[in-house]
Every structure is written in C-alpha cells, then in structure tokens.
Amino acid sequence: MLKMLRPQDSEKGFTLIELMIVVAIIGILAAVAIPAYMNYIQKARVTSLVFPGMHSLQTNLGLYYSTHQRFPQAAATVGLMDDEADMTYMDSVSMRVNGFAFSITSVVGEKLEKLNNYRMTAVAQTSGNDGKIARWSLGGNLAEKLGLSGEN
C-alpha cells in the first residue's frame, strides 16, 4: 500500500537534448535535400517548357538536312525552322555549323527566372557511312547545370 502512495522517480517524455538532436538531424537532411530538389524542379521545368520547342527545331533541321544533304547556311532559314516551335522561353536562336544554339529568356517571377540568360547548344552528330543524323549532342552552361551535357 505504501508503494502506491509514493511518487515515482522516473519521468516520461523526451529531454531537451534529445529534441535538439532531432531538430539538428532534420536541419542537416533539409540542407542536403533542398538544393537537390531545386535542381530537379529546374530540370523538370526545362523539360516541359523548353524541350518541346527545341525538339521542333531538331525535327525541322533534320527534315532540312535529309532534303538538302546539308544544314542551312543562312540566318534567315532559322525563321523557317521555328515556325511550329513554341519559342516562349527560347531567345537568341542562332544556327551553328551542324545545329543551333539558344538562350533561356525569363522575367522575374516566371518559372525559369533562375535560368535566365543560360545558353544551350544542340549539335547534330551524323553517322559516318550514310550521313544521316544519328543523335544530338547538348552543350552549354544550361546543359551542364542540369546534367544534360552529351548525347540526347
């Protein structure tokens, strides 16, 4: 009967140190995960907003190349290449020897504002025997930032 009347010495719950350790661990995980997540978001936005226009240009250049057995030489031809392309976020599209280059254009508050003025090039790689376009190689600081450098 005396045992029931005595207060127990052990308290239930977490100590302040234990809670501080949990908060520190969550903070470290957030510091690692947030930059990777932001890069993932930017890559997804480029894929959905820029790549459709880029693929239209690649298709039109491929058709031009298959018809004429060369890439367009004149800058005026770029206007023909981007007629059907969504060029909303692409600016300064210019022809290269065997491809094209462009920069991202976005104003503050838009989805691609952190990538404003980044550049990407798309260069056609032709196969040696038949001269057909085998693949496209991406370059530029936008491709490097998003981990897209190399073959596409």
DSSP file (Angstrom, degrees, kcal/mol; ACC not computed):
  #  RESIDUE AA STRUCTURE BP1 BP2  ACC     N-H-->O    O-->H-N    N-H-->O    O-->H-N    TCO  KAPPA ALPHA  PHI   PSI    X-CA   Y-CA   Z-CA
    1    1 A M     >        0   0    0      0, 0.0     4,-0.8     0, 0.0     3,-0.4   0.000 360.0 360.0 360.0 -34.1    0.0    0.0    0.0
    2    2 A L  H >>  +     0   0    0      1,-0.2     4,-1.2     2,-0.2     3,-0.6   0.842 360.0  61.8 -65.7 -33.0    2.9    2.4    0.7
    3    3 A K  H 34 S+     0   0    0      1,-0.2    -1,-0.2     2,-0.2     3,-0.2   0.845  99.9  54.5 -63.2 -33.4    4.2    1.9   -2.8
    4    4 A M  H 34 S+     0   0    0     -3,-0.4    -1,-0.2     1,-0.2    -2,-0.2   0.778 107.2  50.0 -73.4 -25.4    1.0    3.3   -4.3
    5    5 A L  H << S+     0   0    0     -4,-0.8    -1,-0.2    -3,-0.6    -2,-0.2   0.721  92.2  89.1 -85.8 -22.1    1.3    6.5   -2.3
    6    6 A R  S  < S-     0   0    0     -4,-1.2     2,-0.1    -3,-0.2     0, 0.0  -0.561  81.7-118.2 -77.7 137.5    4.9    7.3   -3.2
    7    7 A P        -     0   0    0      0, 0.0     2,-0.2     0, 0.0    -1,-0.1  -0.476  31.8-112.8 -71.1 146.4    5.6    9.4   -6.3
    8    8 A Q        -     0   0    0     -2,-0.1     0, 0.0     1,-0.1     0, 0.0  -0.548  13.3-145.2 -80.7 145.6    7.6    7.6   -9.0
    9    9 A D  S    S+     0   0    0     -2,-0.2     2,-0.4     2,-0.1    -1,-0.1   0.754  75.2  84.7 -81.9 -26.3   11.1    8.9   -9.7
   10   10 A S        -     0   0    0      1,-0.0     2,-0.3     0, 0.0    -2,-0.1  -0.652  65.4-154.5 -86.1 131.1   11.1    8.2  -13.5
   11   11 A E        -     0   0    0     -2,-0.4     2,-0.3     2,-0.1    -2,-0.1  -0.715  12.0-131.0 -97.3 150.5    9.5   10.9  -15.7
   12   12 A K        +     0   0    0     -2,-0.3     2,-0.2     2,-0.0     0, 0.0  -0.806  61.7  47.6-102.5 146.5    8.0   10.1  -19.1
   13   13 A G  S    S-     0   0    0     -2,-0.3     2,-0.3     2,-0.0    -2,-0.1  -0.679  86.1 -52.1 122.9-176.1    8.9   12.0  -22.3
   14   14 A F        -     0   0    0     -2,-0.2     2,-0.1     1,-0.0    -2,-0.0  -0.717  46.2-124.6-100.8 148.8   11.9   13.4  -24.2
   15   15 A T     >  -     0   0    0     -2,-0.3     4,-1.9     1,-0.1     5,-0.2  -0.440  28.5-108.9 -82.9 165.7   14.7   15.5  -22.7
   16   16 A L  H  > S+     0   0    0      1,-0.2     4,-2.3     2,-0.2     5,-0.2   0.879 119.0  54.6 -62.2 -39.1   15.6   18.9  -24.2
   17   17 A I  H  > S+     0   0    0      2,-0.2     4,-2.3     1,-0.2    -1,-0.2   0.916 106.5  51.1 -62.2 -44.2   18.9   17.4  -25.5
   18   18 A E  H  > S+     0   0    0      1,-0.2     4,-1.9     2,-0.2    -1,-0.2   0.911 111.2  47.8 -61.3 -42.2   17.1   14.6  -27.4
   19   19 A L  H  X S+     0   0    0     -4,-1.9     4,-2.2     1,-0.2    -1,-0.2   0.890 110.6  51.6 -65.8 -39.1   14.7   17.1  -29.0
   20   20 A M  H  X S+     0   0    0     -4,-2.3     4,-2.3     2,-0.2    -2,-0.2   0.872 108.4  51.9 -65.7 -36.9   17.6   19.4  -30.0
   21   21 A I  H  X S+     0   0    0     -4,-2.3     4,-2.3     2,-0.2    -1,-0.2   0.912 109.6  49.3 -65.6 -42.2   19.4   16.4  -31.6
   22   22 A V  H  X S+     0   0    0     -4,-1.9     4,-2.3     2,-0.2    -2,-0.2   0.919 111.4  48.9 -62.8 -43.8   16.3   15.5  -33.6
   23   23 A V  H  X S+     0   0    0     -4,-2.2     4,-2.2     1,-0.2    -1,-0.2   0.897 110.9  50.9 -63.3 -40.3   15.9   19.1  -34.8
   24   24 A A  H  X S+     0   0    0     -4,-2.3     4,-2.2     2,-0.2    -2,-0.2   0.906 110.0  49.4 -64.2 -41.6   19.6   19.2  -35.8
   25   25 A I  H  X S+     0   0    0     -4,-2.3     4,-2.4     2,-0.2    -2,-0.2   0.916 111.2  49.0 -64.3 -43.0   19.3   16.0  -37.8
   26   26 A I  H  X S+     0   0    0     -4,-2.3     4,-2.3     1,-0.2    -1,-0.2   0.895 110.5  52.0 -63.4 -39.4   16.3   17.3  -39.6
   27   27 A G  H  X S+     0   0    0     -4,-2.2     4,-2.2     2,-0.2    -2,-0.2   0.902 109.6  48.4 -62.8 -42.1   18.1   20.5  -40.4
   28   28 A I  H  X S+     0   0    0     -4,-2.2     4,-1.5     2,-0.2    -2,-0.2   0.923 111.8  49.4 -65.0 -44.3   21.1   18.7  -41.9
   29   29 A L  H  X S+     0   0    0     -4,-2.4     4,-2.6     1,-0.2    -2,-0.2   0.898 111.7  49.1 -61.9 -40.2   18.8   16.5  -44.0
   30   30 A A  H  X S+     0   0    0     -4,-2.3     4,-2.5     1,-0.2    -1,-0.2   0.891 106.9  55.4 -66.4 -39.0   17.0   19.6  -45.3
   31   31 A A  H  < S+     0   0    0     -4,-2.2    -1,-0.2     1,-0.2    -2,-0.2   0.823 115.2  39.5 -64.2 -30.4   20.2   21.3  -46.1
   32   32 A V  H  X S+     0   0    0     -4,-1.5     4,-0.9    -5,-0.1    -2,-0.2   0.873 119.5  44.2 -83.6 -40.6   21.3   18.4  -48.3
   33   33 A A  H  X S+     0   0    0     -4,-2.6     4,-2.4    -5,-0.2     5,-0.2   0.843 101.6  63.6 -78.9 -34.9   17.9   17.7  -49.8
   34   34 A I  H  X S+     0   0    0     -4,-2.5     4,-2.5     1,-0.2     5,-0.2   0.921 102.9  46.6 -63.8 -47.3   16.6   21.2  -50.7
   35   35 A P  H  > S+     0   0    0      0, 0.0     4,-2.1     0, 0.0    -1,-0.2   0.911 114.3  48.9 -61.4 -39.1   19.4   22.1  -53.3
   36   36 A A  H  X S+     0   0    0     -4,-0.9     4,-1.9     1,-0.2    -2,-0.2   0.899 112.2  48.8 -65.0 -38.9   19.0   18.7  -55.0
   37   37 A Y  H  X S+     0   0    0     -4,-2.4     4,-2.3     2,-0.2    -1,-0.2   0.899 109.2  51.8 -67.4 -40.7   15.2   19.1  -55.1
   38   38 A M  H  X S+     0   0    0     -4,-2.5     4,-2.3     2,-0.2    -2,-0.2   0.893 109.5  50.2 -64.0 -39.3   15.5   22.6  -56.6
   39   39 A N  H  X S+     0   0    0     -4,-2.1     4,-2.3     2,-0.2    -1,-0.2   0.900 109.8  51.6 -63.6 -40.2   17.8   21.3  -59.3
   40   40 A Y  H  X S+     0   0    0     -4,-1.9     4,-2.2     2,-0.2    -2,-0.2   0.904 109.2  50.1 -61.5 -42.4   15.2   18.6  -60.0
   41   41 A I  H  X S+     0   0    0     -4,-2.3     4,-2.3     2,-0.2    -2,-0.2   0.920 110.9  48.5 -63.6 -44.8   12.5   21.2  -60.3
   42   42 A Q  H  X S+     0   0    0     -4,-2.3     4,-2.5     1,-0.2     5,-0.2   0.904 111.0  50.6 -63.5 -40.7   14.5   23.4  -62.7
   43   43 A K  H  X S+     0   0    0     -4,-2.3     4,-2.3     1,-0.2    -1,-0.2   0.905 110.6  49.3 -63.5 -40.8   15.3   20.3  -64.9
   44   44 A A  H  X S+     0   0    0     -4,-2.2     4,-2.1     2,-0.2    -1,-0.2   0.887 110.8  50.3 -65.5 -38.5   11.6   19.4  -65.0
   45   45 A R  H  X S+     0   0    0     -4,-2.3     4,-2.7     2,-0.2     5,-0.4   0.908 110.8  48.1 -67.8 -40.9   10.6   22.9  -66.0
   46   46 A V  H  X>S+     0   0    0     -4,-2.5     4,-2.1     1,-0.2     5,-2.1   0.919 111.3  52.3 -63.4 -41.6   13.2   23.0  -68.8
   47   47 A T  H  <5S+     0   0    0     -4,-2.3    -2,-0.2    -5,-0.2    -1,-0.2   0.894 118.4  35.3 -61.1 -40.1   12.0   19.6  -69.9
   48   48 A S  H  <5S+     0   0    0     -4,-2.1    -2,-0.2    -5,-0.1    -1,-0.2   0.780 129.0  31.1 -87.8 -26.1    8.4   20.8  -70.1
   49   49 A L  H  <5S+     0   0    0     -4,-2.7    40,-0.4    -5,-0.2     4,-0.2   0.775 130.1  24.5-103.5 -30.7    8.8   24.4  -71.2
   50   50 A V  T  X5S+     0   0    0     -4,-2.1     4,-2.2    -5,-0.4     3,-0.5   0.817 108.2  65.7-105.5 -40.7   11.9   24.4  -73.4
   51   51 A F  H  ><S+     0   0    0     -5,-2.1     4,-3.2     1,-0.2     5,-0.3   0.834  94.7  59.1 -60.9 -35.6   12.4   20.9  -74.8
   52   52 A P  H  > S+     0   0    0      0, 0.0     4,-1.7     0, 0.0    -1,-0.2   0.937 111.2  42.3 -58.5 -43.2    9.2   20.9  -76.9
   53   53 A G  H  > S+     0   0    0     -3,-0.5     4,-2.1    33,-0.3    -2,-0.2   0.894 114.9  51.0 -66.2 -39.6   10.5   23.9  -78.9
   54   54 A M  H  X S+     0   0    0     -4,-2.2     4,-2.5     1,-0.2    -1,-0.2   0.908 109.6  49.7 -64.8 -41.7   14.0   22.5  -79.0
   55   55 A H  H  X S+     0   0    0     -4,-3.2     4,-2.6     2,-0.2    -1,-0.2   0.851 107.6  54.7 -67.4 -33.1   12.7   19.2  -80.4
   56   56 A S  H  X S+     0   0    0     -4,-1.7     4,-2.7    -5,-0.3    -1,-0.2   0.927 109.7  47.2 -63.3 -43.6   10.6   21.0  -83.0
   57   57 A L  H  X S+     0   0    0     -4,-2.1     4,-2.8     2,-0.2     5,-0.2   0.921 111.7  50.6 -62.4 -43.0   13.8   22.8  -84.2
   58   58 A Q  H  X S+     0   0    0     -4,-2.5     4,-2.3     2,-0.2    -2,-0.2   0.917 111.8  47.8 -61.3 -42.6   15.7   19.5  -84.2
   59   59 A T  H  X S+     0   0    0     -4,-2.6     4,-2.4     2,-0.2    -2,-0.2   0.934 113.2  47.0 -63.5 -46.4   12.9   17.9  -86.3
   60   60 A N  H  X S+     0   0    0     -4,-2.7     4,-2.4     1,-0.2    -2,-0.2   0.892 113.1  48.7 -65.2 -39.4   12.8   20.7  -88.8
   61   61 A L  H  X S+     0   0    0     -4,-2.8     4,-2.8     2,-0.2    -1,-0.2   0.892 110.4  52.3 -65.6 -38.0   16.6   20.8  -89.1
   62   62 A G  H  X S+     0   0    0     -4,-2.3     4,-2.5    -5,-0.2    -2,-0.2   0.905 110.2  47.6 -63.3 -41.3   16.6   17.0  -89.6
   63   63 A L  H  X S+     0   0    0     -4,-2.4     4,-1.7     2,-0.2    -2,-0.2   0.913 113.0  48.6 -64.8 -42.3   14.0   17.4  -92.4
   64   64 A Y  H  X S+     0   0    0     -4,-2.4     4,-2.8     1,-0.2     6,-0.4   0.922 112.9  48.4 -62.0 -43.9   16.0   20.2  -94.0
   65   65 A Y  H  X S+     0   0    0     -4,-2.8     4,-2.2     1,-0.2     5,-0.2   0.901 110.4  50.2 -65.0 -41.2   19.2   18.1  -93.7
   66   66 A S  H  < S+     0   0    0     -4,-2.5    -1,-0.2     1,-0.2    -2,-0.2   0.816 116.2  43.0 -68.9 -27.8   17.5   15.0  -95.2
   67   67 A T  H  < S+     0   0    0     -4,-1.7    -2,-0.2    -5,-0.2    -1,-0.2   0.901 128.9  24.4 -81.1 -43.8   16.2   17.0  -98.1
   68   68 A H  H  < S-     0   0    0     -4,-2.8    -2,-0.2     2,-0.3    -3,-0.2   0.490  93.7-129.1-103.7  -5.9   19.3   19.1  -98.9
   69   69 A Q  S  < S+     0   0    0     -4,-2.2     2,-0.3    -5,-0.3    -4,-0.2   0.764  84.0  66.8  59.4  27.0   22.1   16.9  -97.5
   70   70 A R  S    S-     0   0    0     -6,-0.4    -2,-0.3    -5,-0.2    -1,-0.2  -0.967  88.0-100.3-161.1 164.4   23.4   19.9  -95.6
   71   71 A F        -     0   0    0     -2,-0.3    -9,-0.0    26,-0.2   -10,-0.0  -0.596  54.1 -85.0 -87.5 155.6   22.4   22.1  -92.8
   72   72 A P        -     0   0    0      0, 0.0    -1,-0.1     0, 0.0    -7,-0.0  -0.312  35.9-165.9 -61.9 141.7   21.0   25.6  -93.5
   73   73 A Q        +     0   0    0     -3,-0.1     2,-0.2    22,-0.0    22,-0.1   0.793  61.3  74.5 -96.8 -35.2   23.6   28.3  -94.1
   74   74 A A  S >  S-     0   0    0      1,-0.1     3,-1.0     2,-0.0     4,-0.4  -0.552  72.0-136.7 -90.0 145.8   21.6   31.5  -93.8
   75   75 A A  T >> S+     0   0    0      1,-0.2     3,-1.3    -2,-0.2     4,-0.5   0.769 102.9  68.8 -66.8 -25.3   20.3   33.0  -90.7
   76   76 A A  H >> S+     0   0    0      1,-0.3     3,-0.7     2,-0.2     4,-0.6   0.774  87.5  66.8 -64.4 -24.8   17.0   33.7  -92.5
   77   77 A T  H X> S+     0   0    0     -3,-1.0     4,-1.6     1,-0.2     3,-0.7   0.768  84.7  71.3 -68.0 -24.7   16.4   30.0  -92.5
   78   78 A V  H <> S+     0   0    0     -3,-1.3     4,-1.8    -4,-0.4    -1,-0.2   0.887  91.0  59.6 -59.2 -37.7   16.0   30.0  -88.8
   79   79 A G  H << S+     0   0    0     -3,-0.7    -1,-0.3    -4,-0.5    -2,-0.2   0.850 106.3  47.1 -58.7 -34.4   12.7   31.7  -89.2
   80   80 A L  H X< S+     0   0    0     -3,-0.7     3,-0.8    -4,-0.6     4,-0.3   0.827 109.2  54.9 -74.1 -32.0   11.5   28.8  -91.2
   81   81 A M  H 3< S+     0   0    0     -4,-1.6     3,-0.3     1,-0.2   -21,-0.2   0.802 109.7  44.3 -73.3 -29.6   12.8   26.3  -88.7
   82   82 A D  T 3< S+     0   0    0     -4,-1.8     3,-0.4     1,-0.2    -1,-0.2   0.217  77.6 107.2-104.3  17.2   10.9   27.7  -85.7
   83   83 A D  S <  S+     0   0    0     -3,-0.8    -1,-0.2     1,-0.2    -2,-0.1   0.917  92.8  29.6 -58.8 -44.7    7.5   28.3  -87.3
   84   84 A E  S    S+     0   0    0     -3,-0.3     2,-0.2    -4,-0.3    -1,-0.2   0.414 102.0 103.7 -96.4   0.9    5.8   25.5  -85.5
   85   85 A A  S    S-     0   0    0     -3,-0.4     2,-1.0   -29,-0.1   -32,-0.2  -0.591  75.2-122.4 -89.1 145.5    8.1   25.6  -82.4
   86   86 A D        +     0   0    0     -2,-0.2     3,-0.3     1,-0.1   -33,-0.3  -0.763  35.8 172.7 -83.7 103.5    7.0   27.0  -79.0
   87   87 A M    >   +     0   0    0     -2,-1.0     3,-0.6     1,-0.2    -1,-0.1   0.059  34.1 122.3-102.5  23.5    9.7   29.7  -78.6
   88   88 A T  T 3  S+     0   0    0      1,-0.3    -1,-0.2   -39,-0.1   -38,-0.1   0.888  87.8  24.3 -55.4 -45.1    8.2   31.3  -75.4
   89   89 A Y  T 3  S+     0   0    0    -40,-0.4    16,-2.2    -3,-0.3     2,-0.5   0.348 106.4  91.5-105.2   5.0   11.3   30.7  -73.3
   90   90 A M  E <   +A  104   0A   0     -3,-0.6     2,-0.3    14,-0.2    14,-0.2  -0.873  50.2 171.1-105.4 133.1   13.9   30.5  -76.1
   91   91 A D  E     +A  103   0A   0     12,-2.9    12,-3.0    -2,-0.5    -2,-0.0  -0.916  54.1  25.1-135.3 159.7   15.7   33.6  -77.2
   92   92 A S  E    S-     0   0A   0     -2,-0.3     2,-0.4    10,-0.2    -1,-0.2   0.895  70.4-173.4  54.6  47.2   18.7   34.4  -79.5
   93   93 A V  E     +     0   0A   0     -3,-0.2     2,-0.3     9,-0.1     9,-0.2  -0.596   9.5 174.6 -72.6 125.7   18.3   31.2  -81.6
   94   94 A S  E     -A  101   0A   0      7,-2.5     7,-2.5    -2,-0.4     2,-0.2  -0.976  29.8-114.9-135.8 148.8   21.2   31.0  -83.9
   95   95 A M  E     -A  100   0A   0     -2,-0.3     5,-0.3     5,-0.2     2,-0.2  -0.553  27.1-165.6 -81.4 145.1   22.4   28.5  -86.4
   96   96 A R  E >   -A   99   0A   0      3,-2.7     3,-0.6    -2,-0.2     5,-0.0  -0.578  44.4 -83.8-113.7-178.0   25.7   26.7  -85.9
   97   97 A V  T 3  S+     0   0    0      1,-0.2   -26,-0.2    -2,-0.2    -2,-0.0   0.919 124.1   1.6 -57.0 -45.9   27.6   24.6  -88.5
   98   98 A N  T 3  S+     0   0    0    -28,-0.1    26,-3.2   -27,-0.0     2,-0.3  -0.185 136.6   4.2-138.5  44.4   25.6   21.5  -87.8
   99   99 A G  E <  S-AB  96 123A   0     -3,-0.6    -3,-2.7    24,-0.2     2,-0.3  -0.931  76.0 -90.2 174.9-149.9   23.0   22.6  -85.2
  100  100 A F  E     -AB  95 122A   0     22,-2.3    22,-3.0    -5,-0.3     2,-0.3  -0.961  17.3-147.9-150.6 164.9   21.7   25.5  -83.3
  101  101 A A  E     +AB  94 121A   0     -7,-2.5    -7,-2.5    -2,-0.3     2,-0.3  -0.959  18.5 169.9-134.0 152.7   22.2   27.5  -80.1
  102  102 A F  E     - B   0 120A   0     18,-2.4    18,-2.7    -2,-0.3     2,-0.3  -0.974  22.0-134.3-153.8 165.2   19.7   29.4  -77.9
  103  103 A S  E     -AB  91 119A   0    -12,-3.0   -12,-2.9    -2,-0.3     2,-0.4  -0.907  28.4-108.7-122.3 156.1   19.5   31.1  -74.5
  104  104 A I  E     -A   90   0A   0     14,-2.7    13,-2.7    11,-0.3     2,-0.5  -0.659  30.2-163.1 -82.5 134.4   16.7   31.0  -71.9
  105  105 A T        +     0   0    0    -16,-2.2     2,-0.3    -2,-0.4     7,-0.1  -0.982  22.8 147.1-120.3 125.9   14.6   34.1  -71.5
  106  106 A S        -     0   0    0     -2,-0.5     2,-0.2     7,-0.1     3,-0.1  -0.980  33.9-136.4-154.8 144.0   12.5   34.6  -68.4
  107  107 A V    >   -     0   0    0     -2,-0.3     3,-2.1     1,-0.1     6,-0.2  -0.587  46.6 -74.1 -97.8 165.2   11.4   37.6  -66.4
  108  108 A V  T 3  S+     0   0    0      1,-0.3    -1,-0.1    -2,-0.2     3,-0.1  -0.314 120.2  26.4 -59.5 134.1   11.4   37.8  -62.6
  109  109 A G  T 3  S+     0   0    0      1,-0.4    -1,-0.3    -3,-0.1     2,-0.1   0.259  96.1 113.6  96.2 -11.8    8.5   35.8  -61.2
  110  110 A E  S X  S-     0   0    0     -3,-2.1     3,-1.4     1,-0.1    -1,-0.4  -0.412  81.9-101.1 -89.0 171.3    8.3   33.3  -64.1
  111  111 A K  T 3  S+     0   0    0      1,-0.3     3,-0.3    -2,-0.1   -66,-0.1   0.785 118.1  39.7 -64.6 -30.9    9.1   29.6  -63.8
  112  112 A L  T >  S+     0   0    0      1,-0.2     3,-1.7    -5,-0.1    -1,-0.3   0.079  74.5 120.6-107.5  24.4   12.6   29.8  -65.4
  113  113 A E  G X  S+     0   0    0     -3,-1.4     3,-1.2     1,-0.3    -1,-0.2   0.816  72.1  57.4 -61.3 -30.4   13.8   33.1  -63.8
  114  114 A K  G 3  S+     0   0    0     -3,-0.3    -1,-0.3     1,-0.2    -2,-0.1   0.658 107.9  48.6 -74.2 -13.9   16.8   31.3  -62.1
  115  115 A L  G X  S+     0   0    0     -3,-1.7     3,-2.0     3,-0.1   -11,-0.3   0.205  78.8 143.9-107.9  13.9   18.0   30.1  -65.5
  116  116 A N  T <  S+     0   0    0     -3,-1.2   -11,-0.2     1,-0.3     3,-0.1  -0.305  73.1   9.1 -58.8 134.4   17.7   33.5  -67.3
  117  117 A N  T 3  S+     0   0    0    -13,-2.7    -1,-0.3     1,-0.3     2,-0.2   0.520  90.1 139.7  69.9   9.8   20.5   34.0  -69.9
  118  118 A Y    <   -     0   0    0     -3,-2.0   -14,-2.7   -14,-0.2     2,-0.3  -0.575  42.4-142.2 -74.4 149.4   21.8   30.4  -69.6
  119  119 A R  E     -B  103   0A   0    -16,-0.2    23,-2.6    -2,-0.2    24,-0.6  -0.855  18.4-174.1-117.7 150.5   22.7   29.0  -73.0
  120  120 A M  E     -B  102   0A   0    -18,-2.7   -18,-2.4    -2,-0.3     2,-0.4  -0.998   6.8-159.2-139.3 141.9   22.3   25.6  -74.6
  121  121 A T  E     -BC 101 139A   0     18,-2.3    18,-2.1    -2,-0.4     2,-0.5  -0.926   2.7-159.8-117.4 147.1   23.6   24.3  -77.9
  122  122 A A  E     -BC 100 138A   0    -22,-3.0   -22,-2.3    -2,-0.4     2,-0.5  -0.977  13.4-173.3-125.8 115.6   22.3   21.3  -79.8
  123  123 A V  E     -BC  99 137A   0     14,-2.7    14,-3.1    -2,-0.5     2,-0.3  -0.933  20.9-129.4-115.8 128.6   24.7   19.8  -82.3
  124  124 A A  E     - C   0 136A   0    -26,-3.2     2,-0.6    -2,-0.5    12,-0.2  -0.577  14.4-151.9 -76.8 134.0   23.7   17.1  -84.7
  125  125 A Q  E     - C   0 135A   0     10,-3.3     9,-2.9    -2,-0.3    10,-1.5  -0.937  14.4-156.9-106.1 115.4   26.1   14.1  -84.8
  126  126 A T  E     - C   0 133A   0     -2,-0.6     7,-0.2     7,-0.3     2,-0.2  -0.658  18.8-113.9 -93.9 149.4   26.0   12.4  -88.2
  127  127 A S     >  -     0   0    0      5,-2.8     4,-1.3    -2,-0.3     5,-0.1  -0.559  23.6-128.0 -78.8 147.0   26.9    8.8  -88.9
  128  128 A G  T  4 S+     0   0    0     -2,-0.2    -1,-0.1     1,-0.2    -2,-0.0   0.850  96.2  44.8 -66.1 -39.1   30.0    8.4  -91.0
  129  129 A N  T  4 S+     0   0    0      1,-0.1    -1,-0.2     3,-0.0    -3,-0.0   0.955 127.0  18.1 -78.0 -51.6   28.7    6.0  -93.6
  130  130 A D  T  4 S-     0   0    0      2,-0.1    -2,-0.2     0, 0.0    -1,-0.1   0.527  91.8-126.7-104.1  -5.6   25.3    7.3  -94.7
  131  131 A G     <  +     0   0    0     -4,-1.3     2,-0.1     1,-0.2    -3,-0.1   0.625  58.4 143.8  73.3  12.9   25.5   10.9  -93.5
  132  132 A K        -     0   0    0      1,-0.1    -5,-2.8    -5,-0.1     2,-0.6  -0.487  62.8 -97.5 -82.0 155.8   22.2   10.6  -91.5
  133  133 A I  E     +C  126   0A   0     -7,-0.2    -7,-0.3     1,-0.2     3,-0.1  -0.630  42.0 178.4 -73.1 118.1   21.7   12.4  -88.2
  134  134 A A  E     -     0   0A   0     -9,-2.9     2,-0.3    -2,-0.6    -8,-0.2   0.839  59.0 -23.9 -90.6 -37.4   22.4    9.7  -85.6
  135  135 A R  E     -C  125   0A   0    -10,-1.5   -10,-3.3   -12,-0.0     2,-0.4  -0.972  58.0-111.1-164.5 169.0   21.9   11.8  -82.4
  136  136 A W  E     -C  124   0A   0     -2,-0.3    16,-3.0   -12,-0.2     2,-0.5  -0.941  22.9-150.1-113.6 136.2   22.0   15.3  -81.0
  137  137 A S  E     -CD 123 151A   0    -14,-3.1   -14,-2.7    -2,-0.4     2,-0.3  -0.923  11.2-148.8-108.1 127.5   24.7   16.4  -78.5
  138  138 A L  E     +CD 122 150A   0     12,-3.6    12,-2.4    -2,-0.5     2,-0.3  -0.745  25.6 157.5 -97.5 142.2   23.8   19.1  -76.0
  139  139 A G  E     +C  121   0A   0    -18,-2.1   -18,-2.3    -2,-0.3     4,-0.4  -0.848  18.4  83.9-147.2-176.6   26.2   21.6  -74.6
  140  140 A G  S  > S-     0   0    0    -20,-0.3     4,-2.0    -2,-0.3     5,-0.2  -0.219  87.2 -67.3  99.2 168.2   26.5   25.0  -73.0
  141  141 A N  H  > S+     0   0    0      1,-0.2     4,-2.2     2,-0.2   -21,-0.2   0.775 130.1  56.0 -69.1 -25.0   26.1   26.1  -69.4
  142  142 A L  H  > S+     0   0    0    -23,-2.6     4,-1.9     2,-0.2    -1,-0.2   0.927 108.7  46.7 -69.4 -44.2   22.4   25.2  -69.2
  143  143 A A  H  >>S+     0   0    0    -24,-0.6     5,-3.3    -4,-0.4     6,-0.8   0.891 114.3  48.3 -64.0 -39.1   23.1   21.6  -70.2
  144  144 A E  H ><5S+     0   0    0     -4,-2.0     3,-0.8     3,-0.2    -1,-0.2   0.918 109.9  51.5 -66.9 -43.2   26.0   21.4  -67.7
  145  145 A K  H 3<5S+     0   0    0     -4,-2.2    -2,-0.2     1,-0.2    -1,-0.2   0.875 116.4  40.1 -61.7 -37.7   23.9   22.9  -64.9
  146  146 A L  H 3<5S-     0   0    0     -4,-1.9    -1,-0.2    -5,-0.1    -2,-0.2   0.419 113.4-113.6 -94.3   1.5   21.1   20.4  -65.4
  147  147 A G  T <<5S+     0   0    0     -3,-0.8    -3,-0.2    -4,-0.5    -4,-0.1   0.826  82.0 120.9  72.9  31.2   23.3   17.4  -66.1
  148  148 A L      < +     0   0    0     -5,-3.3   -10,-0.3    -6,-0.2    -4,-0.2   0.301  30.6 132.0-108.6   7.2   22.2   17.1  -69.7
  149  149 A S        +     0   0    0     -6,-0.8     2,-0.3    -5,-0.1   -10,-0.2  -0.305  57.0  24.8 -63.2 142.4   25.6   17.5  -71.4
  150  150 A G  E    S+D  138   0A   0    -12,-2.4   -12,-3.6     2,-0.0     2,-0.1  -0.783 106.7   8.6 108.8-150.1   26.4   15.0  -74.0
  151  151 A E  E      D  137   0A   0     -2,-0.3   -14,-0.2   -14,-0.3   -16,-0.0  -0.364 360.0 360.0 -75.0 146.5   24.1   12.9  -76.2
  152  152 A N              0   0    0    -16,-3.0   -15,-0.1    -2,-0.1    -1,-0.1   0.321 360.0 360.0-118.9 360.0   20.4   13.5  -76.3
